[in-house]
Amino acid sequence: MENNRRIGVLSDFYDQFVRYVSGTTYGWASESPQETPEAREARSNMNRLLDEVSGIMRSVGVPPVLGWSPPPAIGGYSRNIDVIINVFRLHQYQIEPVEVADMLERAVGKYERNYQAALIRTFNPFFWVGCALRWIAGLPFAFLVHLGMPRQRIEGNAIGKMFKGIVELATGLGAIAATLKAVGLLNPLLAWIGISAR
């Protein structure tokens, strides 16, 4: 089941993260960390999982993001740092590895508590219909991302959310209408609500 697979991915990443941190020593923020052969192997394993782990954490409501501000002496803008994608640069942002470990543990815990609900969702057709609608509504945004536009920016603003909602609603109504037509109930329903079908 997908829920168990995600727990496995997070747990595997956590183990590799512990191996990496244990085998790595850090100098000044500008210096490259010194990695043992075991740490380099763990780093390679983690690189294969970075994007998936970040997505899995966001899906369960534990975004791997911390606010960061540059030191006053340097100046600059504050911004959010994805600590999974930037896991090998934590020392540059002065982020302690334990903060990443805490986030990973929280995500695993939420997936573990979500086991029963996930089992029910697996056999719930409405859940899969919702997934399909969200996927269809996301296609225009995927196309814009392919053209080089930032997805979070265009999908997260008010117009993007409204557009996505309209596409999901229209797609859902179209699917319901097609199903009713296939079983011969569309015309009687339209007649009942006072709309003549052509």
C-alpha positions in Angstrom: 0.0 0.0 0.0 1.2 3.5 -0.8 1.0 4.7 2.8 3.5 1.9 3.9 5.7 2.6 0.9 6.0 6.3 1.9 6.8 5.4 5.4 9.5 3.1 4.1 11.0 5.9 1.9 11.0 8.4 4.8 12.6 5.8 7.1 15.2 4.9 4.6 16.1 8.6 4.0 16.2 9.1 7.8 18.7 6.2 8.2 20.9 7.5 5.4 20.7 11.1 6.8 21.9 9.8 10.2 24.8 7.9 8.4 25.7 11.1 6.5 25.7 13.4 9.5 27.6 10.9 11.6 30.4 10.7 9.0 30.6 14.4 8.2 32.6 17.1 9.9 31.9 20.8 9.3 34.3 23.7 9.3 33.3 27.3 8.7 30.1 28.0 6.7 32.1 28.7 3.6 34.1 25.5 3.8 33.1 22.2 2.2 32.2 19.5 4.7 34.6 16.6 5.1 32.9 13.3 4.4 34.0 9.8 5.2 33.5 7.1 2.5 30.4 5.9 4.4 29.0 9.5 4.4 29.7 9.8 0.6 27.8 6.6 0.1 24.9 7.8 2.2 24.9 11.1 0.3 24.6 9.2 -3.0 21.6 7.2 -1.6 20.0 10.4 -0.3 20.4 12.2 -3.7 18.2 9.5 -5.3 15.4 10.2 -2.8 15.5 14.0 -2.3 12.7 15.1 -4.5 10.4 12.3 -3.6 11.0 12.8 0.2 10.3 16.5 -0.1 7.0 15.7 -1.9 6.0 13.0 0.5 6.5 15.3 3.5 4.4 18.1 1.8 1.6 15.6 1.0 1.1 14.7 4.7 1.2 18.4 5.8 4.8 18.5 7.1 6.4 20.9 4.6 10.2 20.6 5.0 10.7 24.3 5.1 12.3 26.7 7.6 12.5 30.4 7.5 16.0 31.8 7.2 17.5 35.3 7.5 21.0 36.2 6.5 23.3 37.5 9.3 22.8 41.3 9.8 26.5 41.9 8.9 25.8 40.4 5.4 22.3 41.7 4.9 19.8 40.5 2.3 16.3 39.1 2.2 14.8 36.4 4.4 13.5 33.4 2.6 12.2 29.9 3.1 14.6 27.0 2.8 13.6 23.5 1.8 15.8 21.6 4.2 15.5 18.3 2.3 16.4 19.7 -1.1 19.2 21.7 0.6 20.2 19.0 3.1 23.8 19.1 2.1 24.0 22.8 2.6 22.5 23.0 6.1 25.8 24.3 7.6 25.7 27.3 5.2 22.3 28.3 6.7 23.4 27.4 10.2 20.5 24.9 10.5 21.1 22.0 12.9 20.6 18.5 11.5 18.3 17.7 14.4 15.7 20.0 12.9 15.6 17.9 9.8 15.5 14.7 11.8 12.5 16.2 13.8 10.6 17.0 10.6 11.2 13.5 9.2 10.0 11.9 12.4 6.9 14.0 12.4 6.1 13.0 8.8 6.6 9.3 9.6 4.4 9.7 12.7 1.6 11.3 10.6 1.7 8.5 8.0 1.6 5.9 10.8 -1.4 7.5 12.4 -3.0 7.9 8.9 -2.8 4.1 8.2 -6.5 3.3 8.8 -7.8 6.3 6.9 -5.4 5.5 4.0 -6.7 1.9 3.9 -10.3 3.3 3.6 -9.2 5.7 0.9 -7.7 2.9 -1.1 -11.1 1.3 -1.6 -13.1 4.6 -1.8 -13.9 5.4 -5.5 -14.6 9.1 -4.6 -11.0 9.5 -3.4 -9.6 8.3 -6.8 -12.1 10.5 -8.7 -10.8 13.4 -6.6 -7.2 12.5 -7.5 -8.1 12.3 -11.2 -9.8 15.7 -11.0 -6.8 17.3 -9.3 -4.5 15.7 -11.9 -6.5 17.1 -14.8 -6.8 20.5 -13.2 -3.0 20.5 -12.8 -2.2 19.8 -16.4 -2.3 23.5 -17.5 0.1 24.4 -14.7 2.4 21.5 -15.6 2.5 22.9 -19.2 3.4 26.4 -17.8 6.2 24.9 -15.6 7.5 23.1 -18.8 7.8 26.6 -20.3 9.9 27.7 -17.3 7.4 29.4 -15.1 7.5 28.7 -11.3 4.7 26.3 -10.4 4.2 27.4 -6.8 3.8 31.0 -7.8 1.3 30.5 -10.6 -0.7 27.8 -8.8 -0.6 29.4 -5.4 -2.0 32.9 -6.2 -5.8 33.7 -6.2 -6.3 33.5 -10.0 -4.4 30.1 -10.2 -6.5 28.7 -7.3 -9.8 29.9 -8.9 -8.8 28.5 -12.3 -7.9 25.2 -10.8 -11.2 25.1 -8.9 -13.2 25.9 -12.1 -11.4 23.2 -14.1 -12.0 20.6 -11.3 -15.7 21.6 -11.1 -16.2 21.5 -14.8 -14.4 18.2 -15.2 -16.4 16.7 -12.3 -19.7 17.8 -13.7 -18.8 16.6 -17.2 -17.9 13.2 -15.7 -21.2 13.0 -13.8 -23.1 14.0 -16.9 -21.4 11.4 -19.1 -22.1 8.7 -16.5 -25.8 9.6 -16.2 -26.0 9.6 -20.0 -24.4 6.2 -20.2 -27.0 4.7 -17.8 -29.9 6.6 -19.5 -30.6 8.9 -16.6 -29.4 12.2 -18.0 -32.5 13.1 -20.0 -35.0 12.2 -17.2 -32.9 14.3 -14.7 -32.8 17.3 -17.1 -36.6 17.0 -17.7 -37.2 16.8 -13.9 -35.2 20.1 -13.2 -36.9 21.8 -16.2 -34.1 21.7 -18.8 -35.0 20.2 -22.2 -32.3 17.9 -23.6 -31.6 18.1 -27.3 
